[in-house]
Amino acid sequence: MNPSQRVIQNIQPRSERITVVCLKKGNAKPLHGGHPWVFADAIARVDGPKPAPGDDVRVMDERGTFLGRGFYSPGSAIAVRLLTREDESITHALIEQRIDEALALRCDVLGLGPADAGKKSNGATTAFRLINSEGDGLPGLIVDVYGDYLAIQSGTSGIERRIEAILDVLEDRLKPKGILDRSDARTRAIEKLELPKTGPLRGSEPKGIEFARVNGHEHAFDLRSGHGQKTGLYLDQRQNRQRFADFAKGRDVLDVFCYAGGFSIHAAQGGAKSVTLVDSSEEALGLAKENLDRNKIADADLYAAEWPEAFKMLRDAGRKFELIVIDPPKFARSRDTVLHALSGYRDLNAQALRMLAPGGVLFTCSCSGNISETDFERAVAQGLRSANRRGSILERRGAADDHPTPPGFDQGRYLKCLVVQVND
C-alpha cells in the first residue's frame, strides 16, 4: 500500500460521529489563549462513542463552542492534545502537511541542513530539531536530524498509532540512512505506552560515533542502542552556545555538566584562553574528547566527577574562571520536587560563583519545565547572595529557533538561560 492510498483511506467524512469532550465551566480560558492541552480534571463529560487511546476527538467548552480537535489519552493527566483549531479530521494528509511545514521552516527559513537543503542553508548546521511536538502541530512527536540519521521520540498514543505513516513521510522526504528510536521510557510509561523499541525503526543504526555540524563546528553523536543521552545532542542550546562564544575571547572557561562539550568547542573557537570540562559520565567525556580532537582543540582539562567533587578539586588547585556555563539535567521531574530543585539550583550557582573572577560572566541554565522563569531567576539571585557576589542579568535566553512553541504554551518554554555579569 503506497502513502497516497493510506491518505485516501484515512479521510473521514464530515458526517462522521465523533466523540466530543466537553469542558467544565471556566476551564476553556487557557485554550482560548492558545494553550494546546486539555487536562483531565478540566473535563465535565465525554459524549458519544467511548474513545480509544489516540482517537481523534472534538473539544467544546461548556456553552458548546468548538475549541479544536486532538488526540485522546485516557488515563493521562493531559487528556487531549490539540492538533487543529479547525473542525477537520486528523488524517495522514494533515500529518504529512505538518511535517512538510516543519521541514520548510528549518531549511528554507532558518537555513539549517545540508547546503542544498533549502534556500538559505549554507551547510553550517546539519544537526537540528526537525519536529518539536506542539510547536510544529504534532504533539507527542520529536524528530531530530543528525546528518544522514534521524532520531525520533514518540510520546503519545495518537502519535504511536500513526508512527508507520510518519516514518514513511520522513523516509520519503529526507532519505536517511536510519531512523532510530530514542523515545523516553518515563514519558511513555506515564502515557501507558510500551517501552521504547531498541535498534533502528527504519534503515540501519550507525556502526560507531558519527559527526555532524553545529554552527560550523564538528560535533560527535552516538545514536547506537544503549549509547548517548536523549536524542543524541542537546540541540536546544545551539544558539546559546554560539552566544557563549562571544564572551570567550582571552578567558579561562569552565563548562559544568559539559556532556559532549558543545559550549567548550564554541568557546575555544571563539578564542578562549583555556577550557575546563566537568561531567560525571565517562561516556560523555569520551564524546567531548572526540569533539575536542576533531576541532583541533588542545588546551583543555577534563574532569570525570560529580560537580561538588570537581568544584572542590578546582578550588583546591586555586583555579578561577572568567566565564562559566552551568547546564545541568532536570532537577525537577515533577511538581512534588520543585522546592528541592530550587534549593539545588541555589547551591549549584553559589558554588560556581565562588570560582568566578570579578568581572566574569555566568551562563546558568535550567531545563526543568516544572520550574518557572521567575522561580529560576530567584534561585540564581539567592545563589548570588549566598556567595556574597553582586551580579546583573545581561540576557534572558531560551531554546534555539528550531524549537518553536505555540503562543500561550508556557510549558513549551522549558529551557531557561540567564547570562549574568558578576562585578565583585
N, C-alpha and C positions, 0 to 999 in steps of 0.2 A: 504493500500500500504506500503510495507516494504522499508527500506532505499536502498537496492540493486536495487529494481525496479525503485526508483527515479533516481539513478545514471544512469541506462541504458537509461531512458527517456531524461536525460539532456545532454547526449553525443551528440555533434553536429558534423555532417560530415565535412570533410576537404573542401568539395566543397561548404559549406555554403556561402551565400552572406552576408557579414558583413560590417557594417558601418566603414569607415576609417576617422579618424580625422587627418588632415594634418596641420602641424605647419608652422608658418611664418619663413622666413629665419632668422637664428641666434637665434632661440628660443629653439633649441634642446639641447644646451650645458648642461644645468642642468640635463637633463635626461641621457645624455651620462655619466655624472659624478655620477650617482646613485640616483638622486632625483626621487621620485615616483609620483610627481604631475604634471599635465598639467593645467596651468592656462588658464582661458577663453580668456584672451587678447593675449595669445600666439598662438591662433588657426587662421589659414588662411581660412580654409573651412572644411566642413563636407561632404564627398562623400558617396553616397549610401542611403539605407533606412533611413528615419528620426528616430534617436534612441529615445527610451523612457527612462525615468529615471531608472537607474540601469542596462541598457543594457550593454552587453559585446561589446567593440569596439576595433579596431586596431588603433594604433598611429604610424604615419610616419613623418619624417622630410621633408623639402622642396625638397630634392632630391629623395624622395621615399624610403628612408632607414627605415626598420621596427625597431621600438623602444620598442614595448611592447603592451600588451592588458590589459584593465582595465574596471572599472565601469564608466559609463557616468552619469554626474549630470548636466542637463540643468538648467540654472538659478543660478548656484553656481559659485563663483569666482574660485573654483577648479573644472574644467570641467571634468577631468578624473583622477582617482586614479589607478595607475598601480598595477596589481596583479602578472603579469608574464612578463618576458622578452622573453619568448618563444612564437612562433606563435601557441598557443594551446587554445582551447575553455576553458572558465572558467566554469567548470562543478561542480556539487555537489561532485564528486570524488576528484577534485582538492582541494576544500574547506575542505573536510574531511581529506585529506593528510596534509594540513597546520595545522589543529587542532591537529592531532597526532604528528606532528613535534614539536609543541609548548609544548605539554604535556611531550614529551620525554626530551626536553631541561630542563624544570623545575624539573622534578622528577629524571631523570637518570643522568643529568649533574650537575645541581645546587643543588640537594639534598633537594628540597622543597617537602612539602606534608607529609602525614602520614608515619610512619616508614616503612610500607610495600609497599609504592607507587613507589619506584624507587631504583636503585642500590646503590645510595649514601644517600638516605633520612634517617635521624635519628629521624624525628618527631619533630624537634625543631621549625619548621615553618610550620604551616598549614593554614596561611592566606598569599596569594601571588597572583601576576598577572599571569594568565594563557595565555591570548592573549592580545598583546599590539599593536593592529592596524597595521600600516605599518611595525613595527618591526617584526611581525610574518606573513607578507604577506597577511593580511586580513584587508585592510584599512577600517576604519569606525566601527570596532568591537573591543570592550574591554570586557574581561571576567576576573573577579576576583574570587578567591576561598576563602571562609571563612569556613573552616572545612567542614561541611555537606551541605553548601549552596553555590550557585553561584550568583554573581551579574553581570549583563550584561548591556552594553551600546551599542545601535545601533544608528549610526550617519550618515549613507548614504543610498541612495536609493538602491544601489547594495546589501548591507547587509540586508536591510529591506525586500527586495523581497525574500531573501533566508533564512530568520530567522527561519522558522519552521524546515528546514533541518538542520540548525546549532544546534538548540535546541535538535533535535533527536540525533545528534552525541554526544553532551555534556551529555545528559542523559545516553546514552549507555556506554560511557567511564567512567563517574565519579559517576553515580548512586546517584545524590544529593537528599536531602530531598525537595529542592525547588530551582527554578531559578527565581530570582527577577529582574524586570526591573528597572534599576537605570539610564536610559538614561537622558542626559542633554537636557532640553527643549529648551534652547537658541541655541545649536548646531543644533538640529532638525529643529528649525524654519528657520535657515539660509539655510538649505538644503531642505526647503519646505516640511518637513515631519510633520505628525500629532504629537500632544503632546504625551509624553510617557504614556504608559498604567500604571494603578495602580494595585497593587496586583501581585501575582505570575504569571509568564508566564507558568510555569510547577510546579507541586507539590504544596507545601504549604509554606507560609511565617512563620518565627519564631514567637512564641507567645510573646516573650519579648526579652530582651538583652541576647545575646549568647556570648561565649568566644572561641577564637582560639589562637594558639601560634605564637609568632613572636620572633625569636632569643631566644627561650626558655622561654619567658615571656608570661603570660596570658594577652590577650587584648580583651576588650569588643567591640562588634559591634552590631549595631541595623539596621537591614535591613527591618524593618516593614515599610509599606507605610506611608509616611509623617514624617518619623523619620530619623535621621542621616544626614550625608553630603556625596555627591558624591556617590561612590560605597560602602562606609561603613567605611573604614580607608584610610589613605594616605599611601599606601603601598610603594610608590616610595621612601620614606625616610627610609626604613628598614635598609640598610647598613650604612646610615649616623647616625641613632640613635645608632647603635652598636659602631661606631667610637666615637660618643659623649661620651659614657660611659667610654672610655679610658682616658678622660680628667677629669673625675668627682671626683675621689677619694679625700676625705677630703675637697671638695669645696662646697660653697654655690652656688646653681644653680637656675637660672631664666629661665623659659620656657614661652615664649611670643607667643600668638596665639596657645595655647597648644592643642586645640581640645580635644582628648581623653587622652592626657598625655603621648604619646609614648616616647618622649625624656626624660621626667621626670622619667618614670619607669626604663628606661635603666640607667639613671644617678644614681638613688637610688640603683639599684642593683650593680652598679659599685663603690659604696662606697661614694656617695655624703654625705656631712655633713648635708645639708638640700635641699629641693626642693620647689620652689615657682612657682605656675602656674597661668597664666593670660589668660582669654578668655572672649569675650563679650557674648558668648552663655551659658545660664544656662543649656541647654540640653547637650552641650559639656562637661561642668564641671561635670555634673551628670555622664557621661561616664567615665571621668577622675577619679572621686571619686570611682566608681566601680572598675576601674583598680588598683588604689592605694590600696584599701581594699583587692582585690583578690591577689595582690602580697605582702601583708603584709607590706606596706609602711606607717608608722605612722607620720613621721616628714615632713609634707607638709602643705603649706599655699595655699589656692585657692582664687583668686580674680576674681569676675564676673564684668568686666568693660571693656570699650574700652581702648586701650593701653595708650592714653595720660592721662586719669584719673588714671589708675592703676600706671603708672610711677610716677605721682605726689604723690600718696599715699605712694609709696615706698621711694621716695626721702624725703618726709616729715618725714618719720619714720627713716631716716638716714641709709637705707639699702644699702649695697654694695654686689656685687656678683663677684665670681672668674670665673664663667662660665655662659654664656648667649647664648640662642638659640632664633633666630627670624625666624619664619616660617609663614609669612602672606599669606592670599589668594591673588589671582591675583590682581595686581594693574593696569595692562594694558590689558583690554579685547579687545582692538582694536588698530590699529596703530595710530589713532587720539589721543589716551590718553597716548602715550609713554612719552612725556615730563612731563606731570603732574605726571605720575607714578614714573619717575626717581627722581623728586623732593620729592615725598613721601618716596622713599627708602632712600634718603639722610637724611631727617629729622628723620625718624624712627631709622636709625642706629646711628645718632648723639645722640639722646636721650638715646638709650640703652648704648652707650659707656660711657656716663656720669655716669652710675651706675656700670661700670665695674672696679674692683680694678686693680691697677698696676700689671702687670704680668698675668692678666686674659686672657681668650680665648673667642672669639665671633664666634659662628656658625651663619652665616647670609645667608638667603635663598631667592630665588625668583622663583616662579613657573609660571611667565608670559612669555609665548612663544614669545610675541612681543618684549621682552627686550633681547638684545644680551648679551652674556657673557661679552664682553668688556664694554658695557654701564653700566651693573650692577656693575662691578668692579670699574668703575669710580665713580658711585654714592656712593659706600661704601667709597672710598678714600675721596670724598667730605665730607662725614659724619665724617670721622676721623679728617679732618681739622677743620670742624665746632665745633667739641667737643674739639679741641686742644689736640688731642691724637696722638701718634705715634704707628703705627702697621705694622706687617709683615704678608703676606699671607703664611700660612703653607701648605695648601692644597686647591685645586680646585676640587670639587666633583659634582656628578650629581645623576641621578636616579639609583635605585638598578638594579642588573643584570637581574632581571625578567622583566625589561622594556627595551628590546633591541630596537635599531633603525638601519635602513639601513645606510651604508656609504653614505655620501653626502647629508644626510637629516637633515639640520640644525634645522628645525622646530621641529624635534623629540627630540632635546636636550633642552627641555623647562625648566627643573629643574636645577638651579644653586645653589651651596652651597659653600661659602667661609669660610675657617677656619682661623681666624685672631688672632695672638698673639699681645696683646696690652701692650706696655712696660712702658708707663708712662701716 
